[in-house]
């Protein structure tokens, strides 16, 4: 055989050996179980036909959605198959037993704040129930931080783990989201306190040390919103007063019956001012007509029994 055929045979043998090595590596990796269950993201890619259909709708690119499915082991341990909005609740003993397994952090306030004293004196029964319900939620939420913070402590002490910083960052995100829920509840309680003073008032989102809001900030916000409310009422009252003044202008009374003898009454009066201005002229005109008629009727016989026919 020539040198070219020998070289091709060597290359073919080398490729076969490489394929055998890759098959052995794949077989070994599939045979060995993983130390801890790792769930790879399940990428829901859009196939070619759907991409063609979407491209016909618009020219914008469509980003694929990413989700992941927990392993059966993780689902069983963390109860990931349960709803995030369950209808069953833990009893007080069960909850207390769970929380007592994790010590609290020193100098950290786990009790929810009290209501502003100024608002507590004016709050009604319905608002008291609302505030107590929200305060109860804050108390239940504060217990979640005890096992969460202990978990952060355990992770931070595992110095051999190269993923400490990544795990602590995820734990920090969990804590911030829980704190945001507590802040939302606290703001709801502040709104109840403001509405106990005036239903149109609202919270200014300032927090106090021992109360849901600092009493000084509460009083300052009350003064500010009270002044604004009074200014609006004053401006509205001036407009209403001006409108009422215009409506209360005296209207000249219209006379239904005319004064004087019946011979001078010719109908309804539609304008009092014009009647007053022309009354003298009409009276003189009627007087002249009466005298003229009397002069024309002199010497004429009449059938009136009350009139003397001989009267000159």
FISE-896175 format. One line per 8 residues: number of its first residue (from 1); for each residue x negated, z negated, y negated of N, C-alpha, C. Coordinates in steps of 0.02 Angstrom, whole numbers, always signed. Atoms other than C-alpha are relative to their C-alpha. Layout:
N
NUM> X,Z,Y,X,Z,Y,X,Z,Y | ...
This chain:
312
1> -42,+0,+61,+0,+0,+0,-44,+0,-62 | +38,-2,+63,-58,+35,-175,+9,-65,-38 | -2,+62,+41,-81,-97,-308,+66,-10,-34 | -65,+6,+34,+86,-59,-394,+52,-32,+45 | -49,+29,-47,+188,-98,-239,-15,-73,+14 | +18,+71,-11,+90,-260,-210,+23,-42,-59 | -20,+38,+59,+126,-316,-388,+76,-9,-2 | -73,+6,+0,+313,-280,-372,+23,-50,+53
9> -19,+48,-52,+321,-378,-208,-14,-72,-22 | +16,+68,+25,+236,-528,-289,+51,-23,-51 | -50,+19,+50,+357,-526,-434,+67,-16,+32 | -64,+13,-35,+506,-516,-315,-1,-67,+36 | +7,+64,-34,+441,-663,-214,+3,-58,-50 | +0,+52,+52,+413,-764,-372,+70,-12,-26 | -69,+7,+24,+591,-730,-431,+42,-36,+52 | -38,+35,-52,+661,-787,-262,-16,-75,+0
17> +18,+70,+2,+562,-948,-271,+31,-36,-61 | -30,+31,+60,+625,-981,-447,+75,-12,+9 | -71,+9,-14,+805,-955,-393,+13,-57,+48 | -7,+56,-46,+782,-1075,-248,-9,-67,-35 | +11,+62,+37,+714,-1207,-366,+61,-18,-44 | -58,+13,+42,+862,-1187,-484,+60,-23,+42 | -54,+22,-43,+985,-1203,-340,-9,-71,+23 | +12,+69,-19,+902,-1363,-283,+14,-49,-56
25> -12,+44,+58,+910,-1437,-458,+75,-9,-11 | -72,+4,+9,+1094,-1395,-473,+32,-43,+54 | -28,+39,-55,+1132,-1469,-302,-15,-74,-9 | +19,+70,+10,+1038,-1630,-342,+41,-32,-57 | -38,+28,+57,+1127,-1653,-510,+73,-10,+17 | -70,+8,-19,+1299,-1628,-433,+9,-55,+53 | -5,+51,-52,+1261,-1746,-287,-8,-70,-28 | +12,+66,+28,+1201,-1892,-396,+57,-19,-47
33> -53,+22,+47,+1344,-1991,-480,-30,-25,-65 | +24,+22,+66,+1326,-2030,-664,+3,-76,-4 | +3,+73,+7,+1278,-2208,-712,+61,-26,-37 | -60,+19,+37,+1419,-2218,-837,+41,+63,-12 | -41,-60,+6,+1567,-2100,-853,-7,+29,-69 | +7,-36,+63,+1538,-1970,-986,+51,+55,-1 | -52,-50,+6,+1682,-1864,-1043,-22,+52,-50 | +20,-55,+44,+1635,-1696,-1114,+61,+24,-38
41> -57,-24,+38,+1744,-1627,-1253,+31,+62,+31 | -37,-57,-27,+1878,-1509,-1196,+18,+46,-58 | -8,-46,+55,+1870,-1360,-1311,+54,+50,+18 | -55,-46,-10,+2032,-1266,-1321,-11,+63,-41 | +16,-63,+34,+1969,-1093,-1365,+58,+48,+6 | -52,-50,+1,+2087,-955,-1410,-27,+63,+34 | +24,-59,-37,+2073,-806,-1292,+3,+61,-45 | +7,-60,+40,+2045,-629,-1348,+68,+28,-22
49> -65,-28,+18,+2227,-577,-1344,+32,-39,-56 | -29,+41,+53,+2283,-725,-1451,-38,+11,-65 | +39,-12,+61,+2141,-692,-1573,+22,+66,-32 | -24,-63,+28,+2201,-513,-1591,+68,-8,-33 | -66,+11,+29,+2379,-572,-1622,-4,-38,-66 | +8,+38,+62,+2324,-700,-1753,-33,+41,-54 | +33,-41,+50,+2211,-575,-1838,+48,+49,-32 | -50,-44,+29,+2363,-464,-1863,+44,-36,-51
57> -40,+38,+46,+2450,-606,-1957,-33,-9,-68 | +37,+12,+62,+2317,-645,-2086,-74,+13,+12 | +72,-14,-4,+2133,-618,-2124,-42,-63,+2 | +38,+62,+0,+2084,-803,-2121,-24,-17,+70 | +24,+20,-67,+1977,-868,-1978,+37,-61,+25 | -34,+56,-32,+2057,-990,-1857,-52,-43,+35 | +49,+46,-29,+1954,-1143,-1812,+27,-28,+65 | -25,+29,-63,+1967,-1203,-1631,+8,-76,-8
65> -13,+72,+1,+2034,-1378,-1602,-38,-34,+57 | +40,+37,-48,+1930,-1509,-1511,+36,-65,+18 | -28,+63,-24,+1998,-1651,-1407,-37,-19,+64 | +34,+23,-60,+1935,-1754,-1262,+47,-39,+44 | -41,+35,-50,+2009,-1827,-1105,-41,-56,+31 | +38,+56,-30,+1954,-2000,-1048,+0,+4,+76 | +6,+2,-73,+1896,-2025,-871,+49,-51,+28 | -46,+51,-30,+2007,-2122,-749,-27,-70,-5
73> +30,+67,+6,+1884,-2267,-754,+11,-29,-70 | -9,+24,+69,+1891,-2279,-944,+73,-12,-16 | -72,+8,+12,+2079,-2257,-945,+25,-65,+31 | -21,+61,-33,+2100,-2400,-823,-27,-62,-34 | +31,+59,+31,+1980,-2519,-909,+30,-15,-68 | -24,+9,+69,+2042,-2491,-1087,+75,+10,-7 | -73,-13,+2,+2225,-2454,-1042,+16,+55,-51 | -10,-55,+46,+2214,-2289,-1134,+64,+40,+13
81> -62,-35,-15,+2371,-2226,-1050,+61,-34,-29 | -57,+34,+31,+2481,-2351,-1143,+12,+28,-70 | -19,-27,+66,+2573,-2304,-1303,-32,-42,-55 | +27,+36,+58,+2500,-2349,-1472,+55,-38,-37 | -56,+35,+31,+2673,-2410,-1523,+44,-30,+55 | -37,+29,-57,+2728,-2521,-1378,+59,-41,-25 | -59,+42,+15,+2890,-2616,-1372,-7,-71,+27 | +12,+68,-27,+2823,-2765,-1273,-54,-34,-41
89> +47,+39,+40,+2729,-2902,-1363,-31,-54,+43 | +32,+57,-32,+2607,-3035,-1309,+34,-64,-23 | -25,+65,+20,+2669,-3211,-1309,-53,-35,-42 | +48,+37,+41,+2588,-3335,-1427,-55,-31,+42 | +51,+29,-44,+2499,-3418,-1281,-49,+53,+25 | +44,-54,-22,+2431,-3253,-1217,-46,+24,-56 | +42,-21,+57,+2371,-3202,-1388,-52,-53,-17 | +47,+53,+16,+2291,-3371,-1421,-55,-5,+54
97> +49,+3,-54,+2206,-3369,-1251,-51,+57,-6 | +46,-56,+8,+2131,-3197,-1287,-46,-11,-60 | +41,+9,+60,+2070,-3242,-1461,-50,-56,+9 | +45,+57,-8,+1995,-3408,-1408,-62,+16,+42 | +60,-20,-38,+1874,-3315,-1294,-57,+23,-46 | +51,-26,+46,+1782,-3253,-1449,-4,-47,-60 | +7,+46,+57,+1714,-3375,-1578,+6,+37,-66 | -7,-29,+67,+1748,-3346,-1761,-66,-3,-37
105> +60,-1,+43,+1617,-3308,-1893,+5,-58,-49 | +1,+57,+46,+1567,-3456,-1999,+12,+23,-71 | -16,-13,+70,+1635,-3460,-2178,+39,+64,-11 | -43,-59,+7,+1751,-3313,-2146,+73,-23,+3 | -70,+22,+5,+1933,-3340,-2198,+43,+44,+44 | -44,-36,-45,+2051,-3291,-2058,+74,-12,-17 | -69,+14,+20,+2208,-3368,-2136,+19,+47,-57 | -22,-45,+54,+2308,-3247,-2245,+12,-38,-64
113> -9,+35,+65,+2323,-3286,-2431,+72,-19,-13 | -67,+23,+19,+2471,-3375,-2509,+29,+43,-55 | -35,-36,+53,+2598,-3306,-2630,-19,-29,-68 | +14,+23,+68,+2567,-3316,-2818,+50,-56,-18 | -47,+56,+15,+2639,-3485,-2875,+53,+19,-51 | -50,-19,+50,+2724,-3408,-3027,+57,+40,+30 | -52,-40,-33,+2816,-3283,-2919,+36,-39,+53 | -32,+39,-53,+2850,-3408,-2781,+57,-42,-26
121> -54,+41,+29,+2958,-3511,-2900,+62,+42,-17 | -56,-43,+20,+3068,-3360,-2944,+22,+47,+56 | -16,-46,-54,+3073,-3271,-2777,+65,-19,+33 | -64,+15,-33,+3242,-3256,-2690,-10,-5,+76 | +4,+11,-72,+3282,-3288,-2507,-20,+63,+37 | +17,-62,-34,+3273,-3106,-2456,-73,+18,-10 | +70,-14,+13,+3104,-3084,-2539,-46,-49,+36 | +39,+49,-38,+3042,-3244,-2456,-8,+23,+72
129> +4,-24,-69,+3083,-3171,-2285,-47,+59,+5 | +46,-57,-1,+2993,-3010,-2328,-72,-22,-6 | +68,+22,+10,+2839,-3100,-2389,-26,-37,+61 | +21,+36,-60,+2833,-3214,-2237,-13,+47,+58 | +11,-49,-53,+2848,-3065,-2120,-66,+36,-9 | +63,-33,+13,+2704,-2976,-2204,-59,-47,+8 | +53,+50,-10,+2601,-3135,-2204,-13,-11,+74 | +7,+6,-72,+2633,-3150,-2018,-40,+58,+29
137> +38,-58,-22,+2567,-2973,-1992,-74,-7,-18 | +70,+11,+19,+2409,-3017,-2089,-34,-50,+46 | +28,+50,-45,+2384,-3168,-1978,-15,+30,+68 | +12,-33,-65,+2403,-3065,-1819,-58,+49,-4 | +54,-49,+8,+2285,-2933,-1886,-68,-34,-6 | +65,+34,+9,+2149,-3059,-1930,-30,-19,+67 | +26,+17,-66,+2134,-3107,-1746,-36,+57,+34 | +33,-58,-31,+2079,-2929,-1701,-74,+1,-17
145> +70,-3,+21,+1916,-2952,-1796,-45,-46,+41 | +42,+46,-38,+1855,-3093,-1685,-32,+34,+60 | +34,-36,-54,+1825,-2991,-1525,-39,+61,-25 | +35,-58,+27,+1775,-2841,-1631,-69,-19,-27 | +64,+21,+28,+1639,-2936,-1723,-48,-25,+55 | +42,+21,-56,+1576,-3015,-1561,-29,+61,+36 | +25,-62,-30,+1561,-2840,-1488,-57,+29,-40 | +55,-23,+42,+1455,-2789,-1636,-63,-41,+9
153> +58,+43,-12,+1343,-2939,-1606,-34,+17,+66 | +29,-16,-65,+1319,-2894,-1423,-37,+67,-2 | +33,-66,+5,+1277,-2713,-1465,-65,-5,-38 | +60,+5,+40,+1152,-2762,-1597,-57,-35,+36 | +52,+35,-37,+1057,-2875,-1476,-29,+40,+58 | +26,-43,-53,+1031,-2736,-1348,-53,+46,-30 | +53,-38,+33,+865,-2677,-1418,-26,+58,+42 | +23,-55,-42,+828,-2565,-1270,+45,+61,-3
161> -47,-56,+4,+977,-2455,-1308,-18,+42,-61 | +18,-45,+55,+931,-2303,-1413,+60,+19,-42 | -61,-20,+36,+1112,-2280,-1469,+31,-57,-40 | -26,+59,+35,+1129,-2446,-1560,+30,+21,-68 | -22,-18,+67,+1144,-2369,-1733,+64,+42,+4 | -59,-42,-6,+1273,-2242,-1675,+61,-42,+20 | -55,+43,-21,+1379,-2374,-1588,+23,-46,-57 | -17,+44,+55,+1372,-2492,-1737,+36,+38,-56
169> -35,-40,+52,+1424,-2351,-1854,+73,+12,+20 | -69,-8,-23,+1579,-2317,-1749,+38,-65,-5 | -32,+65,+6,+1616,-2502,-1745,+16,-17,-73 | -13,+10,+71,+1602,-2509,-1934,+61,+40,-23 | -59,-40,+17,+1729,-2368,-1949,+64,-34,+23 | -59,+37,-26,+1850,-2467,-1840,+17,-59,-45 | -12,+59,+43,+1829,-2620,-1950,+28,+20,-68 | -25,-22,+65,+1857,-2523,-2111,+73,+22,+4
177> -70,-20,-7,+2018,-2449,-2045,+46,-60,+7 | -40,+60,-6,+2082,-2620,-1996,+6,-37,-67 | -2,+31,+66,+2035,-2690,-2166,+46,+38,-47 | -45,-39,+42,+2129,-2548,-2247,+73,-18,+15 | -68,+21,-18,+2286,-2599,-2152,+16,-68,-33 | -11,+66,+31,+2265,-2778,-2214,+8,+7,-75 | -7,-11,+73,+2243,-2715,-2393,+68,+29,-17 | -66,-28,+12,+2402,-2614,-2380,+54,-54,+4
185> -49,+55,-6,+2499,-2767,-2322,-5,-46,-60 | +10,+44,+57,+2423,-2870,-2462,+31,+30,-63 | -30,-33,+58,+2479,-2741,-2590,+76,-4,+3 | -72,+8,-7,+2656,-2748,-2520,+23,-70,-22 | -17,+68,+21,+2657,-2936,-2546,-5,-8,-75 | +6,+3,+72,+2597,-2914,-2724,+60,+34,-34 | -59,-33,+27,+2740,-2793,-2757,+61,-46,+3 | -55,+48,-5,+2863,-2924,-2695,-6,-53,-55
193> +11,+51,+52,+2785,-3051,-2814,+18,+27,-69 | -16,-29,+65,+2801,-2934,-2963,+75,+11,-6 | -71,-13,+3,+2979,-2885,-2920,+41,-64,-3 | -35,+64,+9,+3026,-3069,-2913,+6,-17,-74 | -3,+10,+72,+2989,-3072,-3100,+44,+52,-32 | -38,-56,+27,+3060,-2901,-3141,+1,+55,+53 | -2,-50,-53,+3122,-2770,-3016,-37,+64,-17 | +34,-62,+19,+3038,-2631,-3116,-76,-6,+1
201> +72,+10,+0,+2863,-2708,-3105,-29,+20,+67 | +35,-18,-61,+2733,-2658,-2976,-70,-29,-1 | +66,+31,-7,+2564,-2715,-2913,-52,+41,-36 | +57,-33,+33,+2403,-2676,-3008,-60,+5,+45 | +52,-8,-51,+2299,-2681,-2847,-63,-41,-15 | +56,+45,+9,+2187,-2825,-2900,+8,-58,+48 | -3,+51,-51,+2142,-2956,-2771,-28,-66,-25 | +23,+66,+18,+2119,-3142,-2789,-41,-31,+56
209> +42,+34,-49,+2017,-3270,-2694,+41,-37,+51 | -40,+40,-46,+2146,-3387,-2621,+72,+23,+3 | -68,-26,+1,+2306,-3295,-2665,-4,+75,+12 | -2,-73,-8,+2363,-3117,-2637,-28,+36,-60 | +25,-29,+62,+2310,-3087,-2816,-22,-57,-45 | +24,+53,+45,+2213,-3186,-2946,+55,-18,-49 | -54,+19,+46,+2337,-3288,-3050,-10,+25,-70 | +12,-25,+68,+2252,-3237,-3212,+16,+74,-5
217> -16,-71,+0,+2265,-3054,-3168,+76,+11,+7 | -72,-5,-7,+2445,-3081,-3116,+36,-12,-67 | -31,+14,+65,+2490,-3158,-3284,-15,+56,-50 | +17,-55,+46,+2397,-3021,-3379,+41,+62,+15 | -41,-59,-18,+2489,-2886,-3282,+73,-11,-19 | -69,+15,+21,+2655,-2975,-3315,+9,+11,-75 | -5,-8,+73,+2621,-2980,-3502,+0,+74,-19 | +5,-71,+15,+2571,-2797,-3505,+65,+37,+17
225> -60,-36,-20,+2721,-2736,-3408,+62,-25,-36 | -56,+26,+38,+2841,-2852,-3500,+2,+31,-70 | +3,-31,+66,+2783,-2784,-3668,+22,+73,+3 | -19,-70,-7,+2802,-2606,-3607,+75,+6,+12 | -71,-2,-14,+2976,-2643,-3540,+41,-16,-63 | -36,+17,+62,+3030,-2725,-3703,-4,+56,-51 | +6,-56,+47,+2964,-2578,-3804,+48,+55,+18 | -47,-52,-21,+3067,-2458,-3700,+72,-22,-17
233> -67,+24,+16,+3222,-2567,-3720,+14,+2,-74 | -9,-1,+72,+3195,-2581,-3908,+13,+71,-25 | -11,-69,+21,+3179,-2394,-3929,+68,+26,+23 | -66,-20,-25,+3333,-2366,-3822,+56,-33,-39 | -51,+35,+40,+3430,-2497,-3921,+9,+30,-69 | -6,-31,+66,+3389,-2413,-4087,+38,+66,+5 | -37,-63,-8,+3453,-2246,-4022,+74,-14,+11 | -71,+16,-12,+3613,-2325,-3958,+33,-28,-63
241> -29,+29,+61,+3638,-2421,-4122,+14,+55,-50 | -11,-55,+46,+3619,-2261,-4224,+60,+41,+22 | -57,-38,-25,+3742,-2170,-4112,+65,-39,-11 | -60,+40,+10,+3866,-2314,-4125,+20,-2,-74 | -14,+1,+72,+3849,-2319,-4315,+35,+65,-22 | -31,-63,+18,+3893,-2135,-4328,+71,+5,+27 | -66,-2,-29,+4042,-2158,-4213,+48,-47,-35 | -43,+49,+33,+4107,-2306,-4315,+14,+16,-73
249> -15,-18,+69,+4121,-2211,-4480,+76,+0,-10 | -72,+4,+10,+4296,-2243,-4557,+32,+69,-7 | -37,-63,+3,+4417,-2097,-4530,+64,-12,-40 | -60,+10,+41,+4556,-2077,-4661,+62,+2,+44 | -62,+0,-41,+4723,-2124,-4581,+47,+56,-20 | -48,-53,+12,+4846,-1981,-4564,+71,-29,-1 | -68,+26,+8,+5024,-2017,-4624,+48,+42,+40 | -47,-37,-43,+5156,-1970,-4497,+64,+18,-38
257> -59,-13,+40,+5308,-1987,-4614,-19,+4,-73 | +11,-5,+71,+5308,-1933,-4794,+42,-51,-38 | -37,+47,+42,+5359,-2052,-4929,+47,+38,-47 | -47,-32,+46,+5502,-2015,-5044,+66,+16,+33 | -66,-16,-28,+5680,-1954,-5021,-3,+56,+51 | -1,-49,-54,+5730,-1845,-4876,+1,+71,-25 | -2,-68,+28,+5756,-1695,-4989,-69,+27,-14 | +68,-20,+14,+5570,-1692,-5021,-43,+6,+62
265> +38,-1,-62,+5517,-1699,-4837,+9,+67,+34 | -4,-67,-28,+5475,-1528,-4768,-35,+9,+66 | +36,-8,-63,+5372,-1561,-4610,-55,-51,+8 | +55,+46,-14,+5217,-1646,-4538,-57,+11,-49 | +58,-4,+44,+5066,-1683,-4642,-61,+12,+43 | +60,-16,-39,+4909,-1603,-4573,-63,-21,-36 | +60,+19,+37,+4789,-1651,-4710,+20,-49,-54 | -20,+53,+47,+4806,-1814,-4804,-29,+13,-69
273> +33,-10,+64,+4682,-1767,-4938,+35,+54,-40 | -33,-55,+37,+4766,-1602,-4981,+71,-21,-21 | -67,+23,+19,+4938,-1688,-4981,-3,-45,-60 | +6,+44,+58,+4878,-1820,-5101,-16,+40,-63 | +19,-39,+59,+4804,-1689,-5216,+58,+42,-25 | -54,-44,+20,+4961,-1580,-5216,+67,-35,-6 | -65,+35,+1,+5094,-1716,-5212,+32,+3,-69 | -28,-2,+68,+5114,-1719,-5401,+28,+68,-17
281> -23,-69,+13,+5128,-1530,-5410,+64,+16,+37 | -60,-12,-39,+5257,-1523,-5270,+60,-38,-28 | -55,+40,+28,+5359,-1663,-5349,+28,+32,-63 | -23,-33,+61,+5366,-1574,-5516,+37,+64,+15 | -33,-62,-17,+5412,-1410,-5432,+70,-13,+27 | -65,+16,-27,+5554,-1488,-5334,+47,-26,-55 | -42,+26,+56,+5614,-1576,-5492,+26,+57,-43 | -22,-57,+40,+5621,-1412,-5587,+53,+41,+38
289> -49,-37,-39,+5714,-1326,-5444,+67,-36,+1 | -63,+39,+1,+5843,-1467,-5440,+36,+8,-65 | -32,-7,+66,+5875,-1455,-5626,+28,+70,-9 | -24,-69,+7,+5890,-1265,-5616,+64,+10,+39 | -61,-7,-40,+6018,-1277,-5476,+59,-35,-33 | -54,+36,+34,+6118,-1405,-5572,+26,+40,-59 | -22,-40,+58,+6121,-1292,-5724,+40,+60,+21 | -36,-59,-24,+6179,-1142,-5624,+68,-17,+27
297> -63,+20,-31,+6317,-1240,-5540,+50,-29,-49 | -47,+28,+48,+6396,-1300,-5700,+61,+46,-7 | -62,-37,+10,+6577,-1244,-5718,+25,+33,+63 | -22,-30,-62,+6592,-1185,-5538,+38,-51,+41 | -39,+45,-44,+6723,-1255,-5419,-37,-12,+64 | +35,+19,-62,+6663,-1343,-5267,+50,-32,+47 | -42,+32,-51,+6741,-1402,-5106,-23,-71,+17 | +27,+67,-14,+6643,-1563,-5110,+50,-51,-27
305> -50,+49,+25,+6771,-1705,-5119,-30,-53,-43 | +32,+53,+40,+6642,-1819,-5197,-21,+25,-69 | +20,-27,+65,+6614,-1704,-5343,+62,+18,-40 | -56,-15,+43,+6731,-1688,-5489,-5,+72,-25 | +2,-70,+20,+6777,-1507,-5518,+4,+9,-75 | -7,-6,+73,+6812,-1542,-5700,-62,-22,-36 | +61,+26,+33,+6638,-1614,-5729,-37,+58,-32 | +35,-51,+37,+6548,-1511,-5859,-74,-2,+18
